């Protein structure tokens, strides 16, 4: 009984986060449809897809064994479905942000390379570590032998992924606020500070 209540509350929290994010993206960040001159819609897709990947898919993959009352094989299949949905969304989100970076640079695509110079914010590095930890635990999940042998490492990787994904999300919000609003896309003098 309490598991179903927890699961329902958890799903409502994820839904609330997604609704608030969509409200923010459409209300303040320009939406998800290409603008005439701006490329920021690609960054909005990056934000939404990463949020769907980790808040909706990965978190459900983590808790599926605890809250879904079904045979172990069904739980495992559901866990893998969530994991691969997360992986697909991460690939799409990375494609969006790399495409934005290439198009924003103004340099022809064949002359552009993504290097460590492209990762100049803490958000970028936190995101890289999140993806690496996610992929490492996914590899452990797919190998039955490794899954049993390194079960404690898998738990550590899952917790690390959750923590670093949260850090990446918070620093991503900070980047949006400081780089989009304060640093020139909307001039500092036109930004409406709340509460002043």
CNS distance restraints for C-alpha pairs under 8 A (distance, minus, plus):
assign (resid   1 and name CA) (resid   5 and name CA) 6.41 0.50 0.50
assign (resid   2 and name CA) (resid   6 and name CA) 6.01 0.50 0.50
assign (resid   3 and name CA) (resid   7 and name CA) 6.03 0.50 0.50
assign (resid   3 and name CA) (resid  66 and name CA) 7.47 0.50 0.50
assign (resid   3 and name CA) (resid  67 and name CA) 5.25 0.50 0.50
assign (resid   4 and name CA) (resid   8 and name CA) 6.02 0.50 0.50
assign (resid   4 and name CA) (resid  67 and name CA) 6.44 0.50 0.50
assign (resid   4 and name CA) (resid  68 and name CA) 7.98 0.50 0.50
assign (resid   5 and name CA) (resid   9 and name CA) 6.14 0.50 0.50
assign (resid   6 and name CA) (resid  10 and name CA) 5.96 0.50 0.50
assign (resid   6 and name CA) (resid  67 and name CA) 7.91 0.50 0.50
assign (resid   7 and name CA) (resid  11 and name CA) 6.14 0.50 0.50
assign (resid   7 and name CA) (resid  67 and name CA) 6.32 0.50 0.50
assign (resid   8 and name CA) (resid  12 and name CA) 6.21 0.50 0.50
assign (resid   9 and name CA) (resid  13 and name CA) 6.19 0.50 0.50
assign (resid  10 and name CA) (resid  14 and name CA) 6.30 0.50 0.50
assign (resid  11 and name CA) (resid  15 and name CA) 6.10 0.50 0.50
assign (resid  12 and name CA) (resid  16 and name CA) 6.05 0.50 0.50
assign (resid  13 and name CA) (resid  17 and name CA) 6.20 0.50 0.50
assign (resid  14 and name CA) (resid  18 and name CA) 6.23 0.50 0.50
assign (resid  14 and name CA) (resid  55 and name CA) 6.38 0.50 0.50
assign (resid  14 and name CA) (resid  56 and name CA) 6.25 0.50 0.50
assign (resid  15 and name CA) (resid  19 and name CA) 6.10 0.50 0.50
assign (resid  16 and name CA) (resid  20 and name CA) 6.07 0.50 0.50
assign (resid  17 and name CA) (resid  21 and name CA) 6.04 0.50 0.50
assign (resid  18 and name CA) (resid  22 and name CA) 6.11 0.50 0.50
assign (resid  18 and name CA) (resid  51 and name CA) 7.55 0.50 0.50
assign (resid  18 and name CA) (resid  52 and name CA) 7.64 0.50 0.50
assign (resid  19 and name CA) (resid  23 and name CA) 6.11 0.50 0.50
assign (resid  20 and name CA) (resid  24 and name CA) 6.14 0.50 0.50
assign (resid  21 and name CA) (resid  25 and name CA) 6.04 0.50 0.50
assign (resid  21 and name CA) (resid  48 and name CA) 7.33 0.50 0.50
assign (resid  22 and name CA) (resid  26 and name CA) 5.93 0.50 0.50
assign (resid  22 and name CA) (resid  27 and name CA) 7.98 0.50 0.50
assign (resid  22 and name CA) (resid  48 and name CA) 7.63 0.50 0.50
assign (resid  23 and name CA) (resid  27 and name CA) 5.46 0.50 0.50
assign (resid  23 and name CA) (resid  28 and name CA) 7.82 0.50 0.50
assign (resid  24 and name CA) (resid  28 and name CA) 5.36 0.50 0.50
assign (resid  24 and name CA) (resid  29 and name CA) 6.58 0.50 0.50
assign (resid  25 and name CA) (resid  29 and name CA) 4.72 0.50 0.50
assign (resid  25 and name CA) (resid  30 and name CA) 6.34 0.50 0.50
assign (resid  25 and name CA) (resid  31 and name CA) 5.27 0.50 0.50
assign (resid  25 and name CA) (resid  32 and name CA) 7.54 0.50 0.50
assign (resid  25 and name CA) (resid  44 and name CA) 6.44 0.50 0.50
assign (resid  26 and name CA) (resid  30 and name CA) 5.51 0.50 0.50
assign (resid  26 and name CA) (resid  31 and name CA) 4.09 0.50 0.50
assign (resid  26 and name CA) (resid  32 and name CA) 7.31 0.50 0.50
assign (resid  27 and name CA) (resid  31 and name CA) 7.31 0.50 0.50
assign (resid  29 and name CA) (resid  40 and name CA) 7.89 0.50 0.50
assign (resid  29 and name CA) (resid  41 and name CA) 7.91 0.50 0.50
assign (resid  29 and name CA) (resid  44 and name CA) 7.28 0.50 0.50
assign (resid  30 and name CA) (resid  40 and name CA) 7.64 0.50 0.50
assign (resid  30 and name CA) (resid  41 and name CA) 6.72 0.50 0.50
assign (resid  31 and name CA) (resid  41 and name CA) 6.20 0.50 0.50
assign (resid  31 and name CA) (resid  44 and name CA) 6.90 0.50 0.50
assign (resid  32 and name CA) (resid  41 and name CA) 5.00 0.50 0.50
assign (resid  32 and name CA) (resid  42 and name CA) 7.25 0.50 0.50
assign (resid  32 and name CA) (resid  44 and name CA) 6.10 0.50 0.50
assign (resid  32 and name CA) (resid  45 and name CA) 6.24 0.50 0.50
assign (resid  33 and name CA) (resid  41 and name CA) 6.12 0.50 0.50
assign (resid  34 and name CA) (resid  38 and name CA) 7.41 0.50 0.50
assign (resid  34 and name CA) (resid  39 and name CA) 6.93 0.50 0.50
assign (resid  34 and name CA) (resid  41 and name CA) 5.80 0.50 0.50
assign (resid  34 and name CA) (resid  42 and name CA) 7.78 0.50 0.50
assign (resid  35 and name CA) (resid  39 and name CA) 6.90 0.50 0.50
assign (resid  35 and name CA) (resid  41 and name CA) 7.23 0.50 0.50
assign (resid  39 and name CA) (resid  43 and name CA) 7.62 0.50 0.50
assign (resid  39 and name CA) (resid 100 and name CA) 6.40 0.50 0.50
assign (resid  39 and name CA) (resid 103 and name CA) 7.70 0.50 0.50
assign (resid  39 and name CA) (resid 104 and name CA) 7.09 0.50 0.50
assign (resid  40 and name CA) (resid  44 and name CA) 6.46 0.50 0.50
assign (resid  40 and name CA) (resid 100 and name CA) 7.51 0.50 0.50
assign (resid  41 and name CA) (resid  45 and name CA) 6.37 0.50 0.50
assign (resid  42 and name CA) (resid  46 and name CA) 6.36 0.50 0.50
assign (resid  42 and name CA) (resid  96 and name CA) 5.36 0.50 0.50
assign (resid  42 and name CA) (resid  97 and name CA) 6.40 0.50 0.50
assign (resid  42 and name CA) (resid  99 and name CA) 7.62 0.50 0.50
assign (resid  42 and name CA) (resid 100 and name CA) 5.84 0.50 0.50
assign (resid  43 and name CA) (resid  47 and name CA) 6.30 0.50 0.50
assign (resid  43 and name CA) (resid  96 and name CA) 6.66 0.50 0.50
assign (resid  43 and name CA) (resid  97 and name CA) 5.78 0.50 0.50
assign (resid  43 and name CA) (resid 100 and name CA) 6.82 0.50 0.50
assign (resid  44 and name CA) (resid  48 and name CA) 6.26 0.50 0.50
assign (resid  45 and name CA) (resid  49 and name CA) 5.89 0.50 0.50
assign (resid  45 and name CA) (resid  93 and name CA) 6.65 0.50 0.50
assign (resid  45 and name CA) (resid  96 and name CA) 6.56 0.50 0.50
assign (resid  46 and name CA) (resid  50 and name CA) 6.05 0.50 0.50
assign (resid  46 and name CA) (resid  92 and name CA) 7.72 0.50 0.50
assign (resid  46 and name CA) (resid  93 and name CA) 4.37 0.50 0.50
assign (resid  46 and name CA) (resid  94 and name CA) 6.80 0.50 0.50
assign (resid  46 and name CA) (resid  96 and name CA) 5.65 0.50 0.50
assign (resid  46 and name CA) (resid  97 and name CA) 5.85 0.50 0.50
assign (resid  47 and name CA) (resid  51 and name CA) 6.13 0.50 0.50
assign (resid  47 and name CA) (resid  93 and name CA) 7.41 0.50 0.50
assign (resid  48 and name CA) (resid  52 and name CA) 6.17 0.50 0.50
assign (resid  49 and name CA) (resid  53 and name CA) 6.00 0.50 0.50
assign (resid  49 and name CA) (resid  89 and name CA) 5.63 0.50 0.50
assign (resid  49 and name CA) (resid  90 and name CA) 6.84 0.50 0.50
assign (resid  49 and name CA) (resid  92 and name CA) 7.14 0.50 0.50
assign (resid  49 and name CA) (resid  93 and name CA) 5.36 0.50 0.50
assign (resid  50 and name CA) (resid  54 and name CA) 6.13 0.50 0.50
assign (resid  50 and name CA) (resid  55 and name CA) 8.00 0.50 0.50
assign (resid  50 and name CA) (resid  89 and name CA) 6.69 0.50 0.50
assign (resid  50 and name CA) (resid  90 and name CA) 5.98 0.50 0.50
assign (resid  50 and name CA) (resid  93 and name CA) 6.02 0.50 0.50
assign (resid  51 and name CA) (resid  55 and name CA) 5.34 0.50 0.50
assign (resid  51 and name CA) (resid  56 and name CA) 7.14 0.50 0.50
assign (resid  52 and name CA) (resid  56 and name CA) 4.99 0.50 0.50
assign (resid  52 and name CA) (resid  57 and name CA) 6.43 0.50 0.50
assign (resid  52 and name CA) (resid  86 and name CA) 7.64 0.50 0.50
assign (resid  52 and name CA) (resid  89 and name CA) 7.26 0.50 0.50
assign (resid  53 and name CA) (resid  57 and name CA) 5.12 0.50 0.50
assign (resid  53 and name CA) (resid  58 and name CA) 6.15 0.50 0.50
assign (resid  53 and name CA) (resid  85 and name CA) 7.09 0.50 0.50
assign (resid  53 and name CA) (resid  86 and name CA) 4.33 0.50 0.50
assign (resid  53 and name CA) (resid  87 and name CA) 7.27 0.50 0.50
assign (resid  53 and name CA) (resid  89 and name CA) 5.41 0.50 0.50
assign (resid  53 and name CA) (resid  90 and name CA) 6.20 0.50 0.50
assign (resid  54 and name CA) (resid  58 and name CA) 4.68 0.50 0.50
assign (resid  54 and name CA) (resid  59 and name CA) 6.14 0.50 0.50
assign (resid  54 and name CA) (resid  86 and name CA) 6.60 0.50 0.50
assign (resid  54 and name CA) (resid 165 and name CA) 7.29 0.50 0.50
assign (resid  55 and name CA) (resid  59 and name CA) 5.63 0.50 0.50
assign (resid  55 and name CA) (resid  60 and name CA) 7.96 0.50 0.50
assign (resid  56 and name CA) (resid  60 and name CA) 6.15 0.50 0.50
assign (resid  57 and name CA) (resid  61 and name CA) 6.14 0.50 0.50
assign (resid  57 and name CA) (resid  82 and name CA) 5.01 0.50 0.50
assign (resid  57 and name CA) (resid  83 and name CA) 6.72 0.50 0.50
assign (resid  57 and name CA) (resid  85 and name CA) 6.49 0.50 0.50
assign (resid  57 and name CA) (resid  86 and name CA) 5.33 0.50 0.50
assign (resid  58 and name CA) (resid  62 and name CA) 6.24 0.50 0.50
assign (resid  58 and name CA) (resid  82 and name CA) 6.28 0.50 0.50
assign (resid  58 and name CA) (resid  83 and name CA) 6.06 0.50 0.50
assign (resid  58 and name CA) (resid  86 and name CA) 5.92 0.50 0.50
assign (resid  59 and name CA) (resid  63 and name CA) 6.46 0.50 0.50
assign (resid  59 and name CA) (resid 162 and name CA) 7.99 0.50 0.50
assign (resid  60 and name CA) (resid  64 and name CA) 5.77 0.50 0.50
assign (resid  60 and name CA) (resid  79 and name CA) 7.73 0.50 0.50
assign (resid  60 and name CA) (resid  82 and name CA) 6.78 0.50 0.50
assign (resid  61 and name CA) (resid  78 and name CA) 7.39 0.50 0.50
assign (resid  61 and name CA) (resid  79 and name CA) 4.67 0.50 0.50
assign (resid  61 and name CA) (resid  80 and name CA) 7.31 0.50 0.50
assign (resid  61 and name CA) (resid  82 and name CA) 5.20 0.50 0.50
assign (resid  61 and name CA) (resid  83 and name CA) 6.12 0.50 0.50
assign (resid  62 and name CA) (resid  79 and name CA) 7.42 0.50 0.50
assign (resid  62 and name CA) (resid 158 and name CA) 7.65 0.50 0.50
assign (resid  63 and name CA) (resid  67 and name CA) 6.30 0.50 0.50
assign (resid  64 and name CA) (resid  68 and name CA) 5.48 0.50 0.50
assign (resid  64 and name CA) (resid  75 and name CA) 6.45 0.50 0.50
assign (resid  64 and name CA) (resid  78 and name CA) 7.35 0.50 0.50
assign (resid  64 and name CA) (resid  79 and name CA) 6.29 0.50 0.50
assign (resid  65 and name CA) (resid  69 and name CA) 7.99 0.50 0.50
assign (resid  65 and name CA) (resid  72 and name CA) 7.98 0.50 0.50
assign (resid  65 and name CA) (resid  75 and name CA) 5.95 0.50 0.50
assign (resid  65 and name CA) (resid  76 and name CA) 7.77 0.50 0.50
assign (resid  65 and name CA) (resid  79 and name CA) 7.78 0.50 0.50
assign (resid  68 and name CA) (resid  75 and name CA) 6.97 0.50 0.50
assign (resid  70 and name CA) (resid  74 and name CA) 6.17 0.50 0.50
assign (resid  70 and name CA) (resid  75 and name CA) 6.30 0.50 0.50
assign (resid  71 and name CA) (resid  75 and name CA) 6.38 0.50 0.50
assign (resid  72 and name CA) (resid  76 and name CA) 6.05 0.50 0.50
assign (resid  73 and name CA) (resid  77 and name CA) 6.17 0.50 0.50
assign (resid  74 and name CA) (resid  78 and name CA) 6.12 0.50 0.50
assign (resid  75 and name CA) (resid  79 and name CA) 6.00 0.50 0.50
assign (resid  76 and name CA) (resid  80 and name CA) 6.20 0.50 0.50
assign (resid  77 and name CA) (resid  81 and name CA) 6.17 0.50 0.50
assign (resid  78 and name CA) (resid  82 and name CA) 6.28 0.50 0.50
assign (resid  79 and name CA) (resid  83 and name CA) 6.20 0.50 0.50
assign (resid  80 and name CA) (resid  84 and name CA) 6.08 0.50 0.50
assign (resid  81 and name CA) (resid  85 and name CA) 6.07 0.50 0.50
assign (resid  82 and name CA) (resid  86 and name CA) 6.09 0.50 0.50
assign (resid  83 and name CA) (resid  87 and name CA) 6.26 0.50 0.50
assign (resid  83 and name CA) (resid 138 and name CA) 7.26 0.50 0.50
assign (resid  84 and name CA) (resid  88 and name CA) 6.11 0.50 0.50
assign (resid  85 and name CA) (resid  89 and name CA) 6.18 0.50 0.50
assign (resid  86 and name CA) (resid  90 and name CA) 6.09 0.50 0.50
assign (resid  87 and name CA) (resid  91 and name CA) 6.26 0.50 0.50
assign (resid  88 and name CA) (resid  92 and name CA) 6.34 0.50 0.50
assign (resid  89 and name CA) (resid  93 and name CA) 6.05 0.50 0.50
assign (resid  90 and name CA) (resid  94 and name CA) 6.06 0.50 0.50
assign (resid  90 and name CA) (resid 131 and name CA) 8.00 0.50 0.50
assign (resid  91 and name CA) (resid  95 and name CA) 6.11 0.50 0.50
assign (resid  92 and name CA) (resid  96 and name CA) 6.24 0.50 0.50
assign (resid  93 and name CA) (resid  97 and name CA) 6.36 0.50 0.50
assign (resid  94 and name CA) (resid  98 and name CA) 5.97 0.50 0.50
assign (resid  95 and name CA) (resid  99 and name CA) 5.90 0.50 0.50
assign (resid  96 and name CA) (resid 100 and name CA) 6.14 0.50 0.50
assign (resid  97 and name CA) (resid 101 and name CA) 6.15 0.50 0.50
assign (resid  98 and name CA) (resid 102 and name CA) 6.16 0.50 0.50
assign (resid  98 and name CA) (resid 114 and name CA) 7.68 0.50 0.50
assign (resid  99 and name CA) (resid 103 and name CA) 6.04 0.50 0.50
assign (resid 100 and name CA) (resid 104 and name CA) 5.74 0.50 0.50
assign (resid 101 and name CA) (resid 105 and name CA) 6.19 0.50 0.50
assign (resid 101 and name CA) (resid 118 and name CA) 7.96 0.50 0.50
assign (resid 102 and name CA) (resid 106 and name CA) 7.10 0.50 0.50
assign (resid 102 and name CA) (resid 107 and name CA) 7.14 0.50 0.50
assign (resid 102 and name CA) (resid 108 and name CA) 7.98 0.50 0.50
assign (resid 102 and name CA) (resid 109 and name CA) 6.46 0.50 0.50
assign (resid 102 and name CA) (resid 112 and name CA) 6.50 0.50 0.50
assign (resid 102 and name CA) (resid 113 and name CA) 7.95 0.50 0.50
assign (resid 103 and name CA) (resid 107 and name CA) 7.33 0.50 0.50
assign (resid 103 and name CA) (resid 109 and name CA) 7.69 0.50 0.50
assign (resid 107 and name CA) (resid 111 and name CA) 6.58 0.50 0.50
assign (resid 107 and name CA) (resid 112 and name CA) 6.24 0.50 0.50
assign (resid 108 and name CA) (resid 112 and name CA) 6.43 0.50 0.50
assign (resid 114 and name CA) (resid 118 and name CA) 6.02 0.50 0.50
assign (resid 115 and name CA) (resid 119 and name CA) 7.51 0.50 0.50
assign (resid 116 and name CA) (resid 120 and name CA) 7.68 0.50 0.50
assign (resid 119 and name CA) (resid 124 and name CA) 5.32 0.50 0.50
assign (resid 119 and name CA) (resid 125 and name CA) 6.55 0.50 0.50
assign (resid 120 and name CA) (resid 124 and name CA) 6.94 0.50 0.50
assign (resid 121 and name CA) (resid 125 and name CA) 6.82 0.50 0.50
assign (resid 121 and name CA) (resid 175 and name CA) 7.97 0.50 0.50
assign (resid 122 and name CA) (resid 126 and name CA) 6.02 0.50 0.50
assign (resid 122 and name CA) (resid 168 and name CA) 7.81 0.50 0.50
assign (resid 122 and name CA) (resid 171 and name CA) 6.95 0.50 0.50
assign (resid 123 and name CA) (resid 127 and name CA) 5.99 0.50 0.50
assign (resid 123 and name CA) (resid 167 and name CA) 7.63 0.50 0.50
assign (resid 123 and name CA) (resid 168 and name CA) 4.99 0.50 0.50
assign (resid 123 and name CA) (resid 169 and name CA) 7.56 0.50 0.50
assign (resid 123 and name CA) (resid 171 and name CA) 5.11 0.50 0.50
assign (resid 123 and name CA) (resid 172 and name CA) 5.45 0.50 0.50
assign (resid 123 and name CA) (resid 175 and name CA) 7.51 0.50 0.50
assign (resid 124 and name CA) (resid 128 and name CA) 6.25 0.50 0.50
assign (resid 124 and name CA) (resid 168 and name CA) 7.47 0.50 0.50
assign (resid 125 and name CA) (resid 129 and name CA) 6.28 0.50 0.50
assign (resid 126 and name CA) (resid 130 and name CA) 6.10 0.50 0.50
assign (resid 126 and name CA) (resid 164 and name CA) 6.07 0.50 0.50
assign (resid 126 and name CA) (resid 165 and name CA) 7.18 0.50 0.50
assign (resid 126 and name CA) (resid 167 and name CA) 6.74 0.50 0.50
assign (resid 126 and name CA) (resid 168 and name CA) 5.06 0.50 0.50
assign (resid 127 and name CA) (resid 131 and name CA) 6.22 0.50 0.50
assign (resid 127 and name CA) (resid 164 and name CA) 7.46 0.50 0.50
assign (resid 127 and name CA) (resid 165 and name CA) 6.70 0.50 0.50
assign (resid 127 and name CA) (resid 168 and name CA) 5.44 0.50 0.50
assign (resid 128 and name CA) (resid 132 and name CA) 6.18 0.50 0.50
assign (resid 129 and name CA) (resid 133 and name CA) 6.04 0.50 0.50
assign (resid 129 and name CA) (resid 161 and name CA) 7.90 0.50 0.50
assign (resid 129 and name CA) (resid 164 and name CA) 7.14 0.50 0.50
assign (resid 130 and name CA) (resid 134 and name CA) 6.07 0.50 0.50
assign (resid 130 and name CA) (resid 160 and name CA) 7.75 0.50 0.50
assign (resid 130 and name CA) (resid 161 and name CA) 5.17 0.50 0.50
assign (resid 130 and name CA) (resid 162 and name CA) 7.87 0.50 0.50
assign (resid 130 and name CA) (resid 164 and name CA) 5.57 0.50 0.50
assign (resid 130 and name CA) (resid 165 and name CA) 5.51 0.50 0.50
assign (resid 130 and name CA) (resid 168 and name CA) 7.82 0.50 0.50
assign (resid 131 and name CA) (resid 135 and name CA) 6.05 0.50 0.50
assign (resid 131 and name CA) (resid 161 and name CA) 7.70 0.50 0.50
assign (resid 132 and name CA) (resid 136 and name CA) 6.11 0.50 0.50
assign (resid 133 and name CA) (resid 137 and name CA) 6.25 0.50 0.50
assign (resid 133 and name CA) (resid 157 and name CA) 5.74 0.50 0.50
assign (resid 133 and name CA) (resid 158 and name CA) 7.47 0.50 0.50
assign (resid 133 and name CA) (resid 160 and name CA) 7.05 0.50 0.50
assign (resid 133 and name CA) (resid 161 and name CA) 5.58 0.50 0.50
assign (resid 134 and name CA) (resid 138 and name CA) 6.12 0.50 0.50
assign (resid 134 and name CA) (resid 157 and name CA) 7.20 0.50 0.50
assign (resid 134 and name CA) (resid 158 and name CA) 7.14 0.50 0.50
assign (resid 134 and name CA) (resid 161 and name CA) 5.93 0.50 0.50
assign (resid 135 and name CA) (resid 139 and name CA) 6.18 0.50 0.50
assign (resid 136 and name CA) (resid 140 and name CA) 6.41 0.50 0.50
assign (resid 136 and name CA) (resid 157 and name CA) 7.38 0.50 0.50
assign (resid 137 and name CA) (resid 141 and name CA) 6.11 0.50 0.50
assign (resid 137 and name CA) (resid 154 and name CA) 5.41 0.50 0.50
assign (resid 137 and name CA) (resid 157 and name CA) 5.88 0.50 0.50
assign (resid 137 and name CA) (resid 158 and name CA) 6.68 0.50 0.50
assign (resid 138 and name CA) (resid 142 and name CA) 6.26 0.50 0.50
assign (resid 139 and name CA) (resid 143 and name CA) 6.48 0.50 0.50
assign (resid 140 and name CA) (resid 144 and name CA) 7.66 0.50 0.50
assign (resid 140 and name CA) (resid 146 and name CA) 5.55 0.50 0.50
assign (resid 140 and name CA) (resid 147 and name CA) 5.04 0.50 0.50
assign (resid 140 and name CA) (resid 150 and name CA) 7.39 0.50 0.50
assign (resid 140 and name CA) (resid 154 and name CA) 6.65 0.50 0.50
assign (resid 141 and name CA) (resid 146 and name CA) 7.68 0.50 0.50
assign (resid 141 and name CA) (resid 147 and name CA) 5.52 0.50 0.50
assign (resid 141 and name CA) (resid 154 and name CA) 7.87 0.50 0.50
assign (resid 142 and name CA) (resid 147 and name CA) 7.41 0.50 0.50
assign (resid 143 and name CA) (resid 147 and name CA) 5.79 0.50 0.50
assign (resid 144 and name CA) (resid 148 and name CA) 6.38 0.50 0.50
assign (resid 145 and name CA) (resid 149 and name CA) 6.18 0.50 0.50
assign (resid 146 and name CA) (resid 150 and name CA) 5.52 0.50 0.50
assign (resid 146 and name CA) (resid 151 and name CA) 7.66 0.50 0.50
assign (resid 147 and name CA) (resid 151 and name CA) 5.44 0.50 0.50
assign (resid 147 and name CA) (resid 154 and name CA) 7.41 0.50 0.50
assign (resid 150 and name CA) (resid 154 and name CA) 6.25 0.50 0.50
assign (resid 151 and name CA) (resid 155 and name CA) 6.41 0.50 0.50
assign (resid 152 and name CA) (resid 156 and name CA) 6.33 0.50 0.50
assign (resid 153 and name CA) (resid 157 and name CA) 6.08 0.50 0.50
assign (resid 154 and name CA) (resid 158 and name CA) 6.14 0.50 0.50
assign (resid 155 and name CA) (resid 159 and name CA) 6.25 0.50 0.50
assign (resid 156 and name CA) (resid 160 and name CA) 5.99 0.50 0.50
assign (resid 157 and name CA) (resid 161 and name CA) 5.90 0.50 0.50
assign (resid 158 and name CA) (resid 162 and name CA) 6.25 0.50 0.50
assign (resid 159 and name CA) (resid 163 and name CA) 6.20 0.50 0.50
assign (resid 160 and name CA) (resid 164 and name CA) 5.97 0.50 0.50
assign (resid 161 and name CA) (resid 165 and name CA) 5.77 0.50 0.50
assign (resid 162 and name CA) (resid 166 and name CA) 6.22 0.50 0.50
assign (resid 163 and name CA) (resid 167 and name CA) 6.37 0.50 0.50
assign (resid 164 and name CA) (resid 168 and name CA) 6.02 0.50 0.50
assign (resid 165 and name CA) (resid 169 and name CA) 6.10 0.50 0.50
assign (resid 166 and name CA) (resid 170 and name CA) 6.23 0.50 0.50
assign (resid 167 and name CA) (resid 171 and name CA) 6.06 0.50 0.50
assign (resid 168 and name CA) (resid 172 and name CA) 5.81 0.50 0.50
assign (resid 169 and name CA) (resid 173 and name CA) 6.28 0.50 0.50
assign (resid 170 and name CA) (resid 174 and name CA) 6.32 0.50 0.50
assign (resid 171 and name CA) (resid 175 and name CA) 6.06 0.50 0.50
assign (resid 172 and name CA) (resid 176 and name CA) 6.24 0.50 0.50
assign (resid 173 and name CA) (resid 177 and name CA) 6.27 0.50 0.50
assign (resid 174 and name CA) (resid 178 and name CA) 6.08 0.50 0.50
assign (resid 175 and name CA) (resid 179 and name CA) 5.48 0.50 0.50
assign (resid 175 and name CA) (resid 180 and name CA) 7.53 0.50 0.50
assign (resid 176 and name CA) (resid 180 and name CA) 5.28 0.50 0.50
assign (resid 176 and name CA) (resid 181 and name CA) 7.23 0.50 0.50
assign (resid 177 and name CA) (resid 181 and name CA) 5.43 0.50 0.50
assign (resid 177 and name CA) (resid 182 and name CA) 6.84 0.50 0.50
assign (resid 178 and name CA) (resid 182 and name CA) 4.95 0.50 0.50
assign (resid 178 and name CA) (resid 183 and name CA) 6.12 0.50 0.50
assign (resid 179 and name CA) (resid 183 and name CA) 4.85 0.50 0.50
assign (resid 179 and name CA) (resid 184 and name CA) 7.24 0.50 0.50
assign (resid 179 and name CA) (resid 185 and name CA) 7.59 0.50 0.50
assign (resid 180 and name CA) (resid 184 and name CA) 6.47 0.50 0.50
assign (resid 180 and name CA) (resid 185 and name CA) 5.09 0.50 0.50
assign (resid 180 and name CA) (resid 186 and name CA) 6.46 0.50 0.50
assign (resid 181 and name CA) (resid 185 and name CA) 5.84 0.50 0.50
assign (resid 181 and name CA) (resid 186 and name CA) 4.82 0.50 0.50
assign (resid 181 and name CA) (resid 187 and name CA) 6.53 0.50 0.50
assign (resid 181 and name CA) (resid 188 and name CA) 6.70 0.50 0.50
assign (resid 181 and name CA) (resid 191 and name CA) 6.62 0.50 0.50
assign (resid 182 and name CA) (resid 186 and name CA) 6.75 0.50 0.50
assign (resid 182 and name CA) (resid 187 and name CA) 6.28 0.50 0.50
assign (resid 182 and name CA) (resid 188 and name CA) 4.93 0.50 0.50
assign (resid 182 and name CA) (resid 191 and name CA) 7.37 0.50 0.50
assign (resid 183 and name CA) (resid 187 and name CA) 6.97 0.50 0.50
assign (resid 183 and name CA) (resid 188 and name CA) 7.00 0.50 0.50
assign (resid 184 and name CA) (resid 188 and name CA) 6.71 0.50 0.50
assign (resid 186 and name CA) (resid 190 and name CA) 6.68 0.50 0.50
assign (resid 186 and name CA) (resid 191 and name CA) 6.64 0.50 0.50
assign (resid 187 and name CA) (resid 191 and name CA) 6.46 0.50 0.50
